[in-house]
Amino acid sequence: MEQKHRARKRFGQNFLHDQGIIRRIVSSVHPLPKQRLLEIGPGQGAITEELLESGCELSVIELDRDLLPILEEKFAAKSNFRLFQGDALKFDIQALAGDDKLRVVGNLPYNISTPLIFHLLSQQSGIADMHFMLQKEVVERLAASSGSKAYGRLSIMAQYYCQVENLFEVPPEAFSPRPKVQSAIVRLTPHQTLPHPAKDVEKLQQVLRSAFNQRRKTLRNNLKELISSDALEKLGIDPGLRPERLELADFVAIANSVQS
């Protein structure tokens, strides 16, 4: 007998039910037989079912204990299915990946999507690619170019580690309950070789936090505790610019200068 589950606000749950959207997501992922995938937040298994049909080796991690019986009832008999109960923010992806690389998929809870993405980026050496359903605004921030309002710390750190592709939008009516925001699908593919490696990623993070702490102020003001205007000019960077005018390479140059 199929079990029912009411979406929980505290887990940020919105269950996808539109079969056309589900098929389009799985087509974008294009899982192959025996590939190892990790699905974060499978919910009631809408995407899970389609992924398993491909013959991939699928592990899923679900925080809500009440969803475990539903997932077990649907999929436990499948040999290519493994279920973990836990918090994706604390999950050790590299341990699960071992010597291999995982492909990661998820309809991420919007209330924790940004910290979760930062957690996954910190473990990108164990990840082949990532496909996520996110709030449209977050996808726009991830994919933003310098000079745009959406460009900021999340854009820069995502693009430091990955190639970012904004794939397509998903309307609220594709979910139950309907979210109040538009959603979108994003693909993140970790760079095989970092295009602009920082000497110290923590220092880069510190520079970005300071630079974007007050977006309307200039680099001269926001970075004065870390680097002088003269030092910025020696790097070929105008200290009178606002932070959103700089490219990833500029921020890495600042971080490397501060570090040395």
C-alpha positions in Angstrom: 0.0 0.0 0.0 1.4 3.4 -1.0 2.2 5.6 2.0 1.3 9.3 2.1 3.6 12.0 3.4 2.8 15.7 4.1 5.6 18.1 3.0 7.3 19.7 5.9 8.1 23.4 6.0 11.1 23.0 8.3 12.8 20.7 5.8 12.0 23.1 2.9 10.1 20.3 1.2 8.4 20.8 -2.2 7.8 17.5 -4.0 8.2 17.5 -7.8 5.4 15.7 -9.6 5.5 17.0 -13.2 6.6 13.9 -15.2 7.7 16.0 -18.2 10.0 18.1 -16.0 11.3 14.9 -14.2 12.1 13.3 -17.6 13.8 16.5 -18.7 16.0 16.6 -15.6 17.0 13.0 -15.9 17.7 13.5 -19.7 20.0 16.4 -18.7 21.8 14.2 -16.2 22.0 11.4 -18.7 23.0 8.6 -16.3 24.6 5.5 -17.7 24.5 1.9 -16.5 26.9 1.3 -13.6 27.8 5.0 -13.2 27.8 5.9 -9.5 25.3 8.6 -8.6 24.3 10.3 -5.3 20.9 11.9 -5.0 20.4 14.5 -2.2 16.9 14.8 -0.8 15.0 12.2 -2.9 11.8 13.1 -1.2 9.2 10.6 -2.3 11.4 9.3 -5.1 10.1 11.0 -8.2 13.5 11.6 -9.7 15.0 8.5 -8.0 12.7 6.2 -10.0 13.7 7.6 -13.3 17.4 7.5 -12.4 17.3 3.8 -11.3 15.7 2.9 -14.6 19.0 3.8 -16.3 20.9 1.0 -14.5 23.1 3.4 -12.6 24.4 2.6 -9.1 22.3 5.1 -7.0 22.9 6.1 -3.4 20.4 8.5 -1.9 20.6 10.6 1.3 17.4 11.7 3.0 17.2 13.8 6.3 13.4 13.2 7.0 13.1 9.9 8.8 9.4 9.7 7.9 10.3 9.4 4.2 12.5 6.4 4.7 9.7 3.8 4.8 8.3 5.3 1.6 11.6 5.1 -0.2 12.3 1.6 1.1 8.9 0.3 0.0 9.4 1.7 -3.5 13.1 0.9 -4.1 14.6 -1.5 -1.5 14.2 -4.5 -3.8 16.4 -2.9 -6.5 20.0 -4.0 -6.4 21.3 -0.7 -7.6 19.7 1.3 -4.8 21.3 2.3 -1.4 19.6 4.5 1.2 21.3 6.7 3.8 19.5 8.7 6.5 21.3 11.9 7.4 22.1 15.5 6.8 23.7 16.2 3.5 25.6 19.2 5.1 27.5 16.7 7.2 27.8 13.8 4.6 31.3 12.7 3.6 31.0 12.5 -0.2 34.7 11.7 -0.6 34.4 8.7 1.7 31.5 7.4 -0.4 33.3 8.1 -3.7 36.5 6.3 -2.6 38.8 6.2 -5.6 35.9 6.9 -8.0 34.0 10.1 -8.6 30.3 10.5 -8.0 27.7 12.3 -10.1 25.5 14.3 -7.7 21.8 15.1 -8.3 19.3 16.9 -6.0 16.2 18.9 -5.6 17.9 20.9 -2.9 15.9 22.3 0.1 16.0 26.0 -0.7 16.5 27.0 2.9 19.9 25.4 3.0 20.9 25.4 -0.7 23.8 28.0 -0.4 25.6 26.4 2.6 25.1 23.0 1.0 26.6 24.1 -2.3 29.7 25.5 -0.4 29.9 22.1 1.4 29.8 20.2 -1.9 32.4 22.6 -3.6 34.8 21.8 -0.7 34.5 18.1 -1.7 34.6 18.6 -5.4 37.7 16.3 -5.9 35.3 13.4 -5.3 32.6 14.7 -7.7 32.3 14.3 -11.5 29.4 16.7 -11.9 26.3 18.0 -10.1 22.8 18.7 -11.3 20.5 20.6 -8.9 17.1 22.0 -8.7 17.4 25.4 -7.0 15.6 28.6 -6.5 15.9 30.5 -9.8 17.6 33.4 -8.0 20.3 31.1 -6.7 21.0 29.6 -10.1 21.3 33.1 -11.5 23.8 33.9 -8.8 25.8 30.8 -9.5 26.0 31.5 -13.2 26.4 35.3 -13.0 29.2 37.2 -14.8 31.1 40.2 -13.4 29.2 43.4 -13.7 25.8 42.0 -13.0 23.7 42.5 -9.8 23.6 38.7 -9.2 27.4 38.4 -9.2 29.0 37.8 -5.8 30.8 35.5 -3.5 28.7 32.4 -4.5 29.2 33.1 -8.2 33.0 33.4 -7.8 33.5 30.4 -5.6 31.3 28.2 -7.8 33.2 29.3 -10.9 36.5 28.9 -9.1 35.8 25.2 -8.8 33.3 24.5 -11.6 31.9 25.3 -15.0 28.4 26.5 -14.4 25.5 26.1 -16.8 22.0 27.4 -16.2 19.9 24.7 -18.0 16.2 25.5 -17.7 13.5 27.0 -15.5 10.9 25.0 -13.6 7.5 26.6 -12.8 5.9 26.4 -9.3 3.0 24.3 -10.6 5.5 21.4 -11.2 5.6 20.9 -7.3 3.4 20.0 -4.5 3.0 22.1 -2.4 3.7 25.0 -4.9 6.6 27.1 -3.9 6.3 30.9 -4.0 9.4 31.2 -6.2 10.5 30.1 -9.6 13.0 27.3 -9.8 15.7 26.3 -12.2 18.1 23.5 -13.0 21.8 24.1 -12.9 24.8 21.9 -14.0 28.1 22.3 -12.1 31.1 20.5 -13.6 34.3 20.6 -11.6 37.3 21.8 -13.6 39.9 19.1 -14.2 42.5 21.8 -13.7 41.7 25.0 -11.8 41.9 27.9 -14.3 43.0 30.4 -11.5 44.4 28.5 -8.5 44.7 30.4 -5.2 47.6 29.7 -2.9 45.1 29.5 0.0 41.4 29.1 -0.7 40.5 30.3 2.8 42.3 33.5 2.1 40.3 33.9 -1.1 37.1 33.3 0.9 38.2 36.0 3.3 38.9 38.5 0.5 35.5 37.8 -1.0 33.6 38.2 2.3 35.3 41.5 2.9 34.9 42.7 -0.8 31.2 42.0 -0.9 30.3 42.9 2.7 29.1 46.3 1.4 28.5 46.0 -2.3 28.0 49.7 -2.9 31.4 50.6 -1.5 34.6 50.5 -3.4 37.5 48.0 -3.0 39.5 50.7 -1.4 37.0 50.8 1.5 36.0 47.2 1.7 39.6 45.7 1.5 41.5 48.3 3.5 42.1 45.9 6.4 43.6 43.4 4.0 45.4 45.3 1.2 46.4 48.9 0.4 45.3 50.9 -2.6 48.9 51.0 -3.8 49.1 47.2 -3.6 45.9 46.9 -5.6 47.2 49.3 -8.3 50.4 47.2 -8.6 48.2 44.3 -9.4 46.6 46.3 -12.2 43.3 46.7 -10.2 41.6 50.1 -9.8 40.9 50.5 -6.0 38.0 52.8 -6.9 36.0 50.0 -8.5 33.1 48.2 -6.8 33.6 44.5 -6.2 31.2 43.3 -8.8 33.4 44.8 -11.5 36.3 42.3 -10.9 36.8 38.9 -12.5 37.7 35.7 -10.7 41.3 36.1 -11.7 41.5 39.5 -10.1 40.2 38.2 -6.7 42.7 35.3 -6.8 45.5 37.8 -7.5 44.4 39.8 -4.5 44.2 36.7 -2.3 47.6 35.5 -3.5 49.1 39.0 -2.8 47.7 39.1 0.7 48.9 35.6 1.4 52.5 36.1 0.2 
